[in-house]
Amino acid sequence: MSHQTAPSLGSGDQATGQRPPATQALEQKNARKAVVAASIGNGLEWFDLIVYGTFAVTISKLFFPTSNEAASLLLTFASFGVSFIMRPLGGIIIGRYADKAGRKAGMLVSILVMFVGTLLIVVAPTAAAIGVTASILVLVARLLQGFATGGEFGTATAYLIEYAPNRKAFYGSWQVATQGAGILLAGIFGFVLNSYLSTQSLESWGWRLPFIFALAIGPVGWYIRSKMEETPEFLATEKSTSPLRETFIGNGGRLWAIVGVVSLGSVGVYIALFMPTYAIVNLGMPKSVAFLSTLIFGVVMSLGSPFIGMLADKVGPARVMTWAAAGTIVVGIPAFMLLIAAPALPTMVVVELVLSVLATSYFAPLPAIMSSMFPARIRSTGLSLGYNIGVTVFGGFAPFILTWLIGTTGSLLVPGFYLVSIAVLAAVSLTIARRVYRQA
């Protein structure tokens, strides 16, 4: 069993100056290639996830029709949440496989399964054509996508961090930047299609276009990954005979600390995913204006993450994340109070900008702190489990929980209270990571 002390994230810069320039140049080249290979699948899988949430109102009518619009929307978000039950399973199976067969092998499996899930959504007939079978097809597709995504983040992050010669937080932040790019693309599709297509065209064929786009990109990502080499750190590491057992028993404290740390990163993203539905259904805002919130979030996360990563390399990932959690606790509820009081475009832009900056500041350093918590021999398993348990418990059912709570309580401030409560949990978990596990 491994009780290895977490490595220092700041030690790479000192070691860099002791290596020949040619070696440094080769390492940096390999790290840049690793960014592309790891991030293309990650961005694609998040694009698929966010698109489903972005078009939740349309999908609910086509695949989960009921006489009650709120019930139909709840069923759609339930299918979104159910897919997250598969994420820990995907993390266990693909993460364990990646700790035994290699990071590259795990990444190839995850992107292939995601391709199959997306294909099912693209070709699925609606409930009007085949009845309840349409709902089952979408559910199966979401389960496959959940399984694939469960193995993607941990395995791809391990691959990326292990190839990074130094500046771990900067290179790891590209995982978050490409998630932001996926959110941005989903927002562009949502904004354009809802602005320029009639409701009939959107429900007939328009909603399928972003999934067709993702389907076309999938083989490109698989090809790029198939041409990459395995990480030198994995090849040099003694393989664990039981990564899952070693993660739970030998490193259980680290695992549960990471679950808590992941909570706010997950909820911050899924609050953004929920915002278009919240703005349209609860605040009565036009669809085109509501989808701007997704665009803003995508721009901030995709462009801001590398800069946050650079800051985290200088002052420490845990410190940057603690600042972001504190900021969320302070502004979470007032931000939603402002939006409810003035549900218009200027208010939406201000609120989404503030929440996006805080979410990005918290999420961008997350891959670095997670990877430093586990030794290489169980890194994919540890990352996959910690990340997916946190995402499933706190983020996966967030849209469903928020929709239900708003309907039950009648309070439109529910998202703000939920966000702040998770930020408190994350701040406590970060304190444990810093004081018990010596994370900077």
N, C-alpha and C positions, 0 to 999 in steps of 0.2 A: 504493500500500500504506500501511497505517496503522501508525504506531509511537507512537500517542498516549499520553501519560503518563496513568496512571490518576488519576481525579479523587479528591479528598479526600472521605471520607465525612462528615467533621465540619464541612465548610464551609457546609452548608445552614442551620444555625442562625443563623449570623451574617447571612447574606443575608436571612433571614426578617424580621428586625427592620427592614430598610430598605424593605420593601414596604408599601403601604397595607393597612389591616386588611381591607378588602373583598376585595382580591386574595388575601390569605392565607386568608380564609374560603372563597373559591371553590376555591382549590387543595386545601384540606383536604377539601372536599366531594367533589371529583373523585377524590381519593386514596381516600376511603372507598368510593366506587362502584367504583373499580378493584379494591379488595380483594375485593369480592363477585364481580365478573365474573371475575377471574383465579382466585380461590380455589375457587369452586364446582366448576369443571371439574377442578382439581387434586385436591381432596378426593375427588371422585367416582371419578376414575381410580385413586387410591390405595386407595380402598375396594374396588374390583374386584380389584386386585392382592392385597391383604391377605386378602380373603375366600377367594380361591383357595388361598392358603397355609394359612389357618386350617382349611379343610375338606379338607386334603390327604389325610388318612387315608380319609375317605369317598369322595372323588373317585377315589382310587387303586383302590378296590374296584369302582367302577361303570364306569370308563372304561379302566383299565389292569389288568385282572385277570390274575394269574399264580398259579402254585401256591406261589410264594414271596412272603410278605408284604413282606419287605424290598425285593425286586426290584420289586414293584408300586409301593411308595412311591418308590423311586428313579426309576422311569419318570414318576411324577407330578411330582416335583421337576425332572426333566430337561425336561419340557414347560414348566414354569415358567421354567427357565433359558434354554431355546431362544428364548422370546419376547424375551429381552433382546438376542439377536443382532439383532433388528429395531430396537432402540432407537436405535443410532447412525444407521441408515438413516433412521428417522423424524426424528431430529434434523437430519440433513443436508437432507432434502427439505423438511420443514415449517419448520425454522429458516431456511434459505435463502429460502423463500417469504415468511416473515415479515419478513426484511430487505429484501425487494423490494416486496411488496404491502402490508405492514403487520402489526403485531402482532395486531390484531383478526382479520384474515383467517386468520392461522395458528392462532389459538385456536379459530376456528369449525371448521376442518378437523380438528383433533385431537379435539375432543369428538364430532364426527360419526362418525369412524372408531371411536372407543372404543364408541359406542352400537351400532354394527354388530357388533363383537366380542362385546359382552355379550349381544346378542340371540341370537347363535349358541349361546352356553353355555346360555341359558335354554331354548331349544327342542331342543337336541341329545338324541336318544335315547341310552340307555346301551348298553354293549357287549353286554348280554344280548339286546337287541332287534335291533341291526344289526351286531354284530361289530366288526371292526377299524375300520370307518367311523366309529364313535363316537369312537375315539381320534383319528382324523384331524380330525374336526370340532372337537374341543376344541383340538387343536394349531393349527388355522387361526385359531380364535377368539383364542388366546393370542398368535399372531403379529400379528394386527390390533391387539390391545390394546397389545402392545409397541411397534408402530409409532406408535400414537397417543400413548402416554406419552412416547416419544422426542422428540416435538415439543412436548409440553405444558409441561414444567417451564421450559425455556429461554425459550420464547415468552411464557408467562404471567408469568414473573419479570421479563423485560425490560419488559413492559407495566406491571406493578405498580411497579417501581422508577422508571420514567420518569414516572409520574404522581405519585410521591411528591415533594412540594416540599422536604422535609427529612426527617430521621429515617429514612434509607434502611434501616437495619438493622431498625427497628421495623416498617415497612411490609412489608419483605421477609420478616420472620419469620412473617407470616400464611400464606405458602406452606407453611411447616412446621407451623403450627398446624392448618391444614385437613388436612394429611396425618395429623396426630395425631387429628383428629376422624374421619377415615376409618378409621384403625386402631381407634379406640374403638367406632365403630359396628359394625365387623367383629367385634370382641371381644364386644359385646353380643349380636349374632346368634349367634355361636359358643357363648357361655355359655348363653343362653336355649334355643336349639334342642337342644343336647346335654343340657341339664338336664331339659327337660320333654317331649321327644319320645322315643319308643321308637326303637331302632336301625332297625327296619323302616320306621317313618314317616320318619325322617331320611334314609334311603337312598332311599326311594320318592319323596318330594317336598320334604321339609323343607330339604335343602341348596340347593334352587333359590330359596328365598325371598329371601335377600340379593341375589341377582343380579336378581331381578324388581324389588326395591326400587331398585337402581341404574338399571335400565332406565327406571323411571318418572321418575327425577330428571333423566336426561340431556336430554330436550327442554327442561326448565326452564332448565338451564344454557346451552343453545344460544340460547334466546330472550333471556336476560339479556345475553349477549355480543353478540348481533346488534344490540342497542339502544345499545351503548356507542360513544363516539367514539374515533378513533385518537389516540395520544399526541402532544402538541405537539412533544416532542423528536424523535420519528421524522419528523414532517412537516417539521421544520426542518432535518433532516440530509440532507446530500448522499448519495445512495444509492450503494452499492458496486456495481461492475459484475460482480464475482466474489467474493461473500462467503466462499465456501468456500476459494478459493485465498488470499485475503487473511488468513483465519484461520490456515491452516496455515503459510504462508510469512512473512507479515508479523508474525504474533503467535503463532508456534509455541511459543516459550518460555512464554508466558502460558498457552497451552492445556494443555501437559503439566504445568505447575505445578498448574493447576486439577484435572486428572485425579487427581493425588496427594492434593490437599486433599479432594476428594469421597469418597475411599476410605472414610474412617472414618464419614462421614455415612451412606453407603450400608450399610456392614456393620452399623453400630449398629442401623439399622431392621430389617435382615433377620435379625439375631440374634433380635430380638424376635419376628419372624414365625415363626422356627424354634422358639421356645421351647415352644409348645403341643405340637408333634410330639415334641420332645425330652423333655418332661415325661411324655407319655403312653407313648411307645414305649420310651424308654431308662431312665426313672426309675420307671415303673409308677404314676404318679400318676393319680387320677381325672380324667376329661375336664373336669368342671365346675371343678375346682381349677386345672387347667392353663390353661384359657381366661381365668382371672383375670389371668394375666400379660399378656395382650393388652390387657385392660381397663385395667390399671395404666399400661402404656406409653402407651395412647391418652389417658388423662386427663392425665398429666404433660406429654406433648408438646403437646396442644391448649391446655391452660391455661398452661403455663410458657413457651412460645415467645415470646409478646409481651413478657414481662418480661425474658427473655434478650435480646431485640431492643433493648429500651430500655437495658439495661446496655451492650450492644455499641456503641450510639450514643455513650455517654459515654466508654468506655475503648478502643474499637476492636474490630471483629469478630475480627481475627486473634489479638488478645491473649486474648479470651474462649475462642476455639477451642483455643488452645494450652494453656490451663489444663485444658480438658475432656479433651484428648488425654493430657495428663500423668496426670490422674486415672484414666483408663481403663487406662493402662499399669500403674499401681500396684494397682488393685483387680480387674482383669479375671480373672486366674486364681484368686485367693482367693475371689471371688464364686461361681465354679462349684464350687470345692472344698467350700464351705459347703453349697451346694445338693445336691451328691452325698452328703455326709455326713448330711444331714437333709432328705430329700425330702418335705417337708410344707408345708402352707399358710403358716404363719408365715415359714418360710425363703424360700419362693417370693416372698412379698410384699416382704421386705427386699431380696433380690437384685434383683428387678425394679425396685424403687424406685430403688436405687442406679444401676443400668445405665440406667434411663430418664432420670434427672436428667443423667447424663453425656452420653448421646446427644442429648438436647434442647439442652444447653448447647453442644454442638459444632455441631449441625445448624441451629439457629435463625439464627445470624449468616451461614450459608453463602450464601444468595441475595445478600446485600449485598456480600460480598467478591468473589463471582463476577462480579456485574454491574459492579463498579468496575474489573475487570481488562480489560474490552473496551470500545472506543469504540462509540457508538450505531450506526454504519453497519454493523457486523458483530456486534452484541451478541447477537441471537437465535441466529445460527449458532455463535458462540463459546460461549455458555452451553449450548446444546443438545449440542454435540459434547463439551465438557469434562465436563459432567454425565453424559451417557449412556455415554461410554467408561469413566468411573470406575465408574458403577453396574454396567455390564455385566461388566467385568473383575473387580471386587471383590465385588459384591453379588448379581448375578443368579444366579450358580451357587453362592452360599454354602450354601443349604439342601442342594443336591445334594452339594457337596464335603464338608460336615460329616457328612451321613448316610453317605457312602462311607467317610470317614476313621474315623468311630466304628466302623463295621462291620469295617474292615480292621485297625485298631490295637487295638480293644477298649477304648480309653481314652475315658472320658466327659468328660475335660478338654479334648478337642479344641476345642470352641467358645471356651473361654477363651484358649487359645494362639493361635487364629486372630484373635480380637478384639485381643489385645495386639500381635501382629505388625503388623496393619493400623494400629493406633494409632501405632506407631513410624514407619511410612511417612508417615502424615498429619502427624506432628510435624515431620519433615524437610521435607515439602512446604510447610508453613506457614512454616518458617524461610526458605525460598527466596522465598516470596511477600512476606514482611516485609522481607527484606534486599535482594533484587534488584528487586522490583516496588513497593517502598515502601508496602505495605499495613499499616495501623495495627492 
